[in-house]
């Protein structure tokens, strides 16, 4: 039960209906929206909410469910039921279009069994009679017109009409050309008059052409004549048109008679589409306001989490502002929440949010709150909002409030939700306060649930000392003198009357006199509330600052752990690369020694040659020997501002790198292909010009070493085909990069397979000029010379 009659309008539910109706595709759906009402049966509410939630899921998941074209066919179905009546072409087309939508929707759900169970229940016992569609399709085309072959008779008539039109056109063209050649024709071409094709003839020549005058121009200089020769043909054509019309009516009557037994089923299809349009509109509105399905309770209680007023949300979206969410809990222990606080602080919005969301939920609508919210069901919703004074009933504002209070006291039960705005106002506070307290005590004894807003101190004190009542306040920033729109339960709030008055510029003398004239107790209570709120705000700010510091400490610890892991991993990489470099040095040294021994043997240990080779060997070994670390003089490092991208040099060696990251006193450097972390006091900043010069010198040195180490000979004997091709590819790239004119590849003779593979691969390189076999005395076709461009 809702009280008073305008309860829905006062809470904004009428506007909600209006917004939902805009999403409907049909007037039937809009009618269902307007008929929405508050219900109290748990199973019905649960079903309606689940239907809306499932359709919302269909839309958000972009499922291919198309509900775009259907009509209000209820009146047409009622027409079908009457014996002897029939539907016209356009009416059958509306029925056909609506049925197509019905079967498309049924196919959608049939292909997804049990995915949307609550929506499937809408057509659980609805038979699928596609024979209706086939019957209509046999008669009506895709444009809503009768098909020429709807019957044999219609096809024959249509063919005759077509032939008659051709005959008329031929005969008319012949007469028209003759009249034109004879200069009888006025300006213009063939035209229609009274449904007959006529020739415009000059008035002075009208006796020269035999026929019937159907019309003349306004000036009388032109007459429109139907030639006598065409007259009989036109009469025949008109008779055929009448025959066609009679045949079409006959076909439509037959179709109507054929489908009349299905009129009840057609009504069911129509009802199904109407319900689906209604649910679709509710789902689209839910998406617009971010509504969710809360947990529904059978008991009269409410726990709203992050709830927002849907109308306020829409309004703020247009202004690109955000709504502060509401959190409130009403149950058997905390039955009535008494909300106090400053004017324009959000008390009324808080109360209306609770009331409107309750109306929406008990009407089968999803609500704009967190899905973890819990909302129970109420048998009665009573609201006293706004000024209901009435001249006709001779009721003042206070009398109107008292009339409602009498109704509340008489009709309220434990399953009643009471919403009262500015409780006790409208009369002398000395009497209005106690009267409001008495009404509140009686309502509390009846175990009602509710939200009440007030400025009266006696109601705040009463709520603080009475079981079942709970004080709550809308927070206010008394430093900035602005409301925060946050509901805090557990304590009452000050009205901040004097502070707000002072803030808006009311003279200090007026404020001082007002404080003197107000009661000491009221002043003392208000001051205590302000001091309490100020202290609580300071504690809250301290807690926030402490939490920020704790988060900062956690981030620093995580950063240090990450840096430690990075250093550990970097250390492993450096050791691995150092080992690899040492192995390469040893390998190259061994190759050099073996080559020297081979050449000594080849020259049969000639003393001069041997001496020269040993000197070369010593020189090369000195070059590849790892130099001992020399103690570096410590450099005085200035506190330079080193940033990401700068080039730096290590003070204890000549290594140079670029800064990738700056983490307090640690720098992450890119030293060649390595990444290293060093302390900032171990490096000094160098200019980009100096860095570029060092890099160029390093590159030139590496190129010189590469040329010295490169041998223009590659031995592939003993390798498999894939391995040999891989080595050839690497070797050829290096030879091209170093600019060698030719290379020698030793692949051996064998069966010649490796030779073919290598040469086929070399032919794919555009840098290869030609290939030749080695001289027969030095290996023949077991060696290939490759000449590069």
Secondary structure, 3 states (H helix, E strand, C coil): CEECCCHHHHHCHHHHHHHHHCCCCCHHHHHHHHCCCCCCCHHHHHHHHHHHHHHHHHHHCCCCCCCCCCCCCHHHHHHHHCCCCCCCHHHHHHHHHHHHHHHHHHHHHHCCCCCCHHHHHHHCCCCCCCHHHHHHHCCECCCCCECCCCCHHHHHHHHHHHHHHHHHHHHHHHHHHHHHHCCCECCCCCEEECCEEEEEEEHHHCCCCCEEEEEECCCCCEEEEEEHHHHHHHHHHHHHHHHHHHHHHHHHHHHHHHHHHHHHHHHHHHHHHHHHHHHHHHHHHHHHHCCECCEECCCCCEEEEEECCHHHHHHHHHCCCCCCCEEEEECCCCCEEEEECCCCCCHHHHHHHHHHHHHHHCCCCCECCCCCCEECCCCEEEEECCCCCECCCCECHHHHHHHHHHHHHHHCCCCEEEEECCCCCCCCHHHHHHHHHHHHHHHHHCCCEEEEECCCHHHHHHHHHCCCEEEEEEEEECCCCEEEEEEEECCCCCCCHHHHHHHCCCCHHHHHHHHHHCCHHHHHHHHHHHHHHHHHHHHHHHHHHHHHHHHHHHHHHHHHHHHHHHHHHHHHHHHHHHHHHHHHHHHHHHHHHHHHHHHHHHCCCCHHHHHHHHHHHHHHHHHHCCCCCCCCCCCCCCCCCCCCCCEEEECCCCCEEEEEEEECCEEEEEECCEEEEEEHHHEEEECHHHHHHHHHHHHHHHHHHHHHHCCCEEECCCCCHHHHHHHHHHHHHHHHHHCCCEEEEECCCCCCHHHHHHHHHHCCCCCEEEEEECCHHHCHHHEEEEEEC
